């Protein structure tokens, strides 16, 4: 008998405490998007807790007539949104709910749409920039109860489920499916005689390569003057468009063939031709910043055949490579100069006596062969434009 009296007193005290907490929450009423700094309930009814949180968030709530709402729950949360707190209470006690605008409809039925009264909706969208397959993977992780199907050549995405979750998925897609900016890289590849390269005003005291994004107008003027008098030659003027934060490559060089032995099924050795690249290469990764600023990651590379190795399987080229990497900040339409990419070429000159120099064997006695080596410097001028 005394135990019953104590239980009644304890329940009465808990009820009073719950009412006090509800009054405090009503007084400190906030919006559904405002964070509650502190939520504390001890041994309170699920019904009272959910009502209190809904009142504080300014939400309407529809509750079923279910004895489970009288179950006791203890809740201690910090820095949480009202809807998140309501979600914790309902889901941990076996309830599902549907959020529609400013109302919450609570059900004691399973979440399966086939067993609930919530309307199923479908929405189809053609994505502009992102891959439908990749977006479907993201949505399935965030909204596991939705049906998300990617299909068709038109990059379509079909989403089915509860109205509120489909609306949430729609808002998310609208935020992330935005066109990626493109950047046009306008380049000029200039080959300058090593004797004249010092005149363009690039200082290499700090290393093999030099990256310049200031005083470029003076350097460009000097290069144009060298081109005009024949001391420099424009090798290429590439124009490459690339997406923001995507790599573009400018390659000036040759593919060197060499034979590689391959064993056949019969045991005989066959030969196949493989290729290795040698020359000058520049990798550019532009990244668009604020106020038309462009950050460019520049990776120049110079490779050449240093020697040929003779092995029992044949001769193979040994490639000598030099590379560097730098990150520069420039503006839309400003030029960056990359220098220090040296190249060496050999040219064989043959002079011979007319007629006699054409006769086999004798021609070796009546001709002169000279090997002329020339060193040049390759200079890249890169100008990015936001398009």
C-alpha positions in Angstrom: 0.0 0.0 0.0 2.8 2.4 0.9 4.6 1.4 -2.3 1.5 2.4 -4.3 1.4 5.8 -2.6 5.1 6.4 -3.3 4.6 5.5 -7.0 1.6 7.9 -7.2 3.6 10.7 -5.6 6.6 10.0 -7.9 4.3 10.1 -11.0 2.7 13.3 -9.8 6.1 14.9 -9.3 7.2 13.8 -12.8 4.0 15.1 -14.3 4.5 18.5 -12.6 8.1 18.6 -13.8 7.0 17.9 -17.3 4.4 20.6 -17.2 7.0 23.1 -15.9 9.3 22.1 -18.8 6.5 22.6 -21.3 5.7 26.0 -19.9 9.4 27.0 -20.2 9.6 25.8 -23.8 6.4 27.7 -24.7 7.8 30.9 -23.2 11.0 30.4 -25.1 9.2 29.5 -28.3 11.4 29.6 -31.4 11.2 28.6 -35.1 11.6 25.1 -36.4 15.0 26.1 -37.9 16.4 27.6 -34.6 18.7 25.4 -32.5 17.6 24.4 -29.0 20.6 24.7 -26.7 19.4 22.3 -24.1 16.6 19.7 -24.0 16.1 17.7 -20.8 13.3 15.3 -20.0 13.4 12.6 -17.3 10.8 9.8 -17.3 8.2 11.8 -19.2 5.5 10.6 -21.5 6.3 10.5 -25.2 3.1 12.4 -25.9 4.1 15.3 -23.6 7.6 15.5 -24.9 6.5 15.6 -28.6 3.9 18.2 -27.9 6.3 20.4 -26.0 8.9 20.2 -28.8 6.2 20.9 -31.4 4.9 23.9 -29.5 8.3 25.4 -29.1 9.1 25.0 -32.8 5.7 26.5 -33.8 4.6 23.2 -35.5 1.2 21.7 -35.8 1.2 18.0 -34.8 -1.4 15.2 -35.5 -1.0 12.2 -33.1 -2.7 8.8 -33.3 -4.7 7.4 -30.4 -2.1 4.9 -29.3 -1.2 3.7 -25.8 2.4 3.7 -26.7 2.4 7.5 -26.5 2.1 7.1 -22.8 5.4 5.3 -22.6 8.1 6.9 -20.5 11.1 8.5 -22.2 14.2 10.3 -21.0 15.8 12.8 -23.3 18.9 14.9 -22.9 20.1 16.7 -26.0 22.3 19.7 -26.6 22.3 22.1 -29.6 19.6 20.3 -31.6 16.9 21.4 -34.0 13.3 20.9 -32.8 12.5 18.6 -35.7 15.6 16.5 -35.0 14.6 16.1 -31.3 11.1 15.1 -32.4 12.6 12.6 -34.8 14.7 11.0 -32.1 11.7 10.6 -29.7 9.3 9.2 -32.3 11.7 6.8 -34.1 13.1 5.3 -30.9 9.6 4.5 -29.8 8.4 2.9 -33.0 6.6 5.7 -34.6 6.9 7.0 -38.2 5.9 10.5 -39.3 5.5 12.7 -42.3 6.5 16.3 -42.4 4.3 18.6 -44.5 5.2 22.3 -44.5 4.4 23.4 -40.9 2.7 20.2 -39.8 3.9 16.8 -38.6 1.6 13.7 -39.1 2.6 10.9 -36.7 1.7 7.3 -37.5 2.2 4.0 -35.7 2.3 2.2 -39.0 5.5 1.1 -40.8 7.2 3.5 -43.1 6.4 1.4 -46.1 4.4 3.7 -48.4 2.1 0.8 -49.3 1.0 0.6 -45.7 0.6 4.2 -44.9 -1.9 6.9 -46.0 0.7 9.2 -47.3 0.6 10.1 -51.0 3.3 8.8 -53.2 4.6 11.2 -55.8 7.1 11.0 -58.6 9.4 13.6 -60.1 11.6 13.3 -63.2 14.4 15.7 -64.0 17.1 16.0 -66.7 20.4 16.8 -65.0 22.3 19.6 -66.7 25.8 19.0 -65.4 26.1 16.0 -63.0 25.9 12.4 -64.0 22.5 10.8 -63.2 24.2 7.6 -62.1 26.4 9.5 -59.5 23.5 11.6 -58.2 21.4 8.5 -57.7 24.1 7.0 -55.5 24.2 10.2 -53.4 20.4 10.3 -53.1 20.1 6.6 -52.1 22.5 7.2 -49.2 20.7 10.4 -48.0 17.1 9.3 -48.7 17.1 5.5 -48.3 13.3 5.3 -48.4 13.1 7.0 -51.8 13.0 5.2 -55.1 15.7 6.7 -57.3 16.3 5.5 -60.9 18.8 6.8 -63.4 18.2 6.0 -67.0 18.0 7.0 -70.5 20.5 8.7 -72.8 19.2 12.1 -71.8 20.7 11.9 -68.3 17.3 11.6 -66.6 16.7 10.9 -62.9 13.3 9.6 -61.7 12.5 9.9 -58.0 9.5 8.4 -56.2 8.4 8.5 -52.6 6.8 10.7 -50.0 6.0 14.2 -51.0 8.2 15.8 -48.4 11.3 13.6 -49.1 10.9 14.1 -52.8 10.8 17.9 -52.2 13.9 17.7 -50.1 15.7 15.7 -52.8 14.5 18.2 -55.4 16.0 21.1 -53.4 19.3 19.2 -53.0 19.5 18.6 -56.8 18.9 22.2 -57.6 21.7 23.2 -55.3 24.3 20.8 -56.6 23.4 20.4 -60.3 24.9 23.7 -61.5 27.2 24.1 -64.6 30.9 23.9 -63.9 32.7 27.0 -65.1 34.9 26.7 -68.1 38.3 28.3 -68.6 39.9 28.9 -72.0 43.7 28.6 -71.9 45.3 30.5 -74.7 48.9 29.6 -75.1 51.9 30.5 -77.2 54.9 28.2 -77.4 58.1 30.0 -78.4 61.4 28.4 -79.2 64.3 30.9 -78.6 68.0 30.4 -79.3 69.9 29.8 -76.1 72.2 32.7 -77.0 69.2 35.1 -77.1 67.1 33.7 -74.2 68.9 35.9 -71.7 67.5 38.9 -73.4 63.8 38.2 -72.4 64.6 39.1 -68.8 63.8 35.9 -66.9 66.0 35.2 -63.9 66.8 31.5 -63.3 69.0 32.0 -60.2 66.4 30.3 -58.0 66.1 27.1 -60.1 65.9 25.4 -63.5 62.4 26.6 -64.2 61.0 30.1 -63.7 57.3 31.1 -63.4 56.4 34.7 -63.9 53.1 36.5 -63.6 54.3 40.0 -63.2 56.2 42.2 -65.7 54.8 39.9 -68.4 54.2 42.8 -70.8 57.9 43.6 -71.0 58.7 39.9 -71.5 56.1 39.6 -74.2 57.4 42.6 -76.0 60.9 41.3 -76.0 59.8 37.9 -77.3 57.8 39.5 -80.1 60.9 41.5 -81.1 63.0 38.2 -81.2 60.3 36.6 -83.4 60.4 39.6 -85.7 64.2 39.4 -86.3 64.2 35.6 -86.6 65.9 34.8 -83.3 62.8 33.1 -82.0 60.2 30.9 -83.6 56.5 30.3 -82.6 56.3 26.5 -82.4 52.5 26.4 -81.6 49.6 28.6 -80.5 47.3 26.1 -78.7 43.9 27.1 -77.4 42.4 24.6 -74.9 39.2 24.9 -73.0 38.9 23.0 -69.7 36.5 22.7 -66.8 37.2 24.5 -63.5 39.7 22.4 -61.5 40.4 20.0 -64.5 43.8 19.4 -66.0 44.8 20.5 -69.5 48.0 19.4 -71.2 50.2 21.1 -73.9 52.7 18.7 -75.4 55.5 19.7 -77.8 57.7 16.7 -78.7 57.9 13.4 -80.5 57.1 9.8 -79.9 60.3 7.7 -80.1 59.8 4.1 -81.4 61.8 1.1 -80.2 61.5 -2.6 -80.7 60.5 -4.9 -77.8 60.9 -8.7 -78.0 57.8 -10.8 -77.4 57.8 -14.6 -77.1 55.2 -16.3 -79.2 53.4 -19.5 -78.4 55.7 -21.4 -80.8 58.7 -20.3 -78.9 60.0 -18.0 -81.6 60.9 -14.4 -80.7 58.8 -11.8 -82.3 59.2 -8.1 -82.2 56.7 -5.4 -81.5 57.1 -1.6 -81.6 56.4 0.5 -78.6 56.7 4.3 -78.2 58.0 6.6 -75.5 57.3 10.4 -75.4 60.1 12.9 -75.4 60.0 16.6 -75.6 58.4 19.5 -73.7 55.1 19.1 -71.8 53.1 21.6 -69.7 50.2 20.5 -67.5 47.9 23.2 -66.3 45.1 22.9 -63.8 43.1 26.2 -63.4 40.9 26.8 -60.4 38.4 29.6 -60.4 38.4 31.9 -57.3 36.6 35.0 -56.3 36.6 38.3 -58.1 37.8 36.7 -61.4 40.9 35.4 -59.7 42.3 32.2 -61.2 44.7 29.9 -59.4 46.8 27.9 -61.8 48.8 24.8 -60.9 51.6 24.6 -63.6 53.7 21.5 -64.0 56.4 21.8 -66.8 58.4 18.8 -67.8 61.3 18.4 -70.2 62.3 14.9 -71.3 64.9 13.8 -73.8 66.9 10.7 -74.8 70.1 10.8 -72.9 71.5 7.5 -74.4 70.6 4.2 -76.0 71.3 1.1 -73.9 72.4 -2.0 -75.8 71.1 -5.2 -74.3 70.8 -8.8 -75.6 67.2 -8.0 -76.4 68.1 -4.9 -78.4 68.6 -1.2 -78.0 66.4 0.8 -75.6 66.2 4.5 -75.0 67.1 6.0 -71.7 64.9 9.0 -71.0 66.2 11.9 -69.0 63.4 14.0 -67.4 63.2 17.3 -65.5 60.0 18.6 -64.0 58.7 21.2 -61.5 55.5 22.4 -60.1 54.2 25.8 -59.0 51.0 27.4 -58.1 50.3 31.0 -59.3 47.5 33.4 -58.8 46.5 35.5 -61.8 43.4 37.3 -63.1 41.1 36.7 -66.1 43.0 37.8 -69.2 46.5 38.1 -67.5 49.5 36.2 -68.9 51.7 33.8 -67.1 55.2 33.0 -68.5 57.0 29.7 -67.9 60.6 29.6 -69.0 63.7 27.4 -68.4 62.6 24.5 -70.6 65.8 23.8 -72.5 66.0 21.6 -75.6 68.9 20.3 -77.6 68.8 19.1 -81.2 71.3 17.5 -83.5 71.5 18.1 -87.2 73.7 16.1 -89.6 75.0 18.1 -92.6 76.5 16.2 -95.5 78.5 17.9 -98.3 79.9 15.8 -101.2 81.7 16.1 -104.6 79.2 16.0 -107.5 78.8 12.7 -109.4 81.7 10.9 -107.5 79.9 11.5 -104.2 77.0 9.5 -105.5 79.1 6.3 -106.2 78.7 3.6 -103.5 81.8 3.0 -101.4 83.7 5.8 -103.2 81.2 8.4 -101.9 82.6 8.0 -98.4 85.9 9.3 -99.6 84.4 12.3 -101.3 81.9 13.6 -98.8 82.1 15.5 -95.5 79.7 14.9 -92.6 79.3 17.4 -89.8 77.1 17.2 -86.7 75.6 20.5 -85.7 74.2 20.8 -82.2 71.9 23.6 -81.2 70.5 24.5 -77.9 67.2 26.3 -77.6 64.8 27.4 -74.8 61.1 26.7 -74.9 59.0 29.5 -73.3 55.3 29.1 -72.6 53.0 32.1 -72.4 49.6 31.1 -71.0 46.6 33.4 -70.7 43.5 32.1 -69.0 40.0 33.5 -69.9 36.8 32.7 -68.0 34.1 31.6 -70.5 
